[in-house]
């Protein structure tokens, strides 16, 4: 049986990855900050699917938290075959309204943790000649929308570059770029969602199924829904000056500020 490590595993996209992979027979290492929720999740997945679910409490906005997950990924005796870097959050407020400490914490989780954990996992995977990494980004990576979008753009660029460097090694890397997904993300950030059109919402379980299919196909970037594929096609042909104004207005209305 193979083992998958998932960060931000207790809710939303991370929990959907855990459900799907457990159902497919993968053992799991579940990473999040809330120890009690992790234990409840691990017990449920073990009882339902008969897999082993290891609990690893860690706060990826702290060096100690990142180091703990790095150590688990570097364990050659209990190797990890699939890493899902899903942990992340949004800050409510425009640029200069958000405290600098919160902005830096976001960069720590979205960028530094992704770099360090991907590197720790990929080194062992390259030695074994097989493995996969899914780095969860966002369609916000493709539009100019402050620190959140910038951090997710970094995830996409880093993942694409690393995937190219590891081509032929047996290690697959993919940036997953969803749109709005029904999770705890907006609630935790204190963002209202009542004004987001229904057609923009994605189902987390369907999203994960499409993402894993794209990873199997060898894609380095996945936008796993026709609606958002169409929107990103429009983004590519829209002048950057106009795009900045449009995304600034819609970002304040719908997304992380």
C-alpha angles and dihedrals in degrees: 000000000000125000128228125195116206126188119206085024103157100071145024119349093358092055090047090054089050093051094047097045093045090051089053090054102258120145112232142218106200118203127190140118099255108079095188094052090047092053093048091049093047092050093049094049092045093050094045101043106019094236128133113255116192119199121221115175110203139152107218093198087072129068092231091054094050091045092053092055091043089056092051092049091049093054103116093189093058101032126192115226099186128031120195111192098197105141113118147122144196132237121225115229141050125282110293090020092077116079113252091235089060092048091051092047089054092052089048092055100035099040116013095040092046091050095047097042094044090050093048092050098040094053092062093039091054091052090052093043095234142069145099140235126199114193110194110223126154142238082255084078089076099053132058102257113144128261096333094054092041092053092049091047087056090053091053095046094045093048094048091049094047091047090054092048091050096044110136094019096099091248117118122200124189136177111218113210113189128172123218111341125185099250139117091272099104095037092054090050092048093244123147117231102185093102096052110107114247094236091063094063121098129201112241096218094050089045092055093048090053092045094053090048090053091048090052089051090055098248116160093200125036126193095176105197133063092226094058093039087059092047092049089050088058091047090057093058097040116100111252093235092055092040091056092056094045095047092046090056096043092041092058089049101044117009149038109313 
